[in-house]
Amino acid sequence: MDAEKRFWTKVSQKSNDECWNWNAGTDGTERGAFSFHGKPERAYRVAWILTNGEIPDGMSVCHKCDNPRCCNPNHLFIGTQADNARDMWNKGRGASPRGEQSGRAKLTEENVLEIRRLSAQGLSSRKIAPRMGVSKTQINEVLRGNIWKHVR
Ligand SMILES: [Zn+2]
């Protein structure tokens, strides 16, 4: 059985809205542990990678549902470590990443400052864009100061 099939046999897959709990071993905390490409990885991170591809450098996979065992890709989003700690979902800011990507997502002043900060850390606009749910072009516009120039 390949790693992907083996992985999903350990997850209680339910409807899209429900939590899909990891039902195999954990790393000693609440988080599921799974050996992926020969190294131990957290189960929910594997769920993200299998569904969406690589996790951008410097980013974390966060839970909207606040359930560390949950591996439902619909309950996961990409954020910074700080986002994780801040628990954006409970503050009502963690709208579905899918929703933000559809249509013309609007940036907030806070997003703009975050974009500049991530860029200063060496992240490319290609990597920042999915995090903010907007296009790479829009990130470049921000970084060039073509838009949101007034935000300091
Ligand atoms: Zn969940």
Boltz pocket constraint, residues with backbone or C-beta under 6 A from the ligand:
constraints:
  - pocket:
      binder: B
      contacts: [[A, 17], [A, 18], [A, 19], [A, 20], [A, 65], [A, 66], [A, 67], [A, 70], [A, 71], [A, 72], [A, 75]]
      max_distance: 6.0
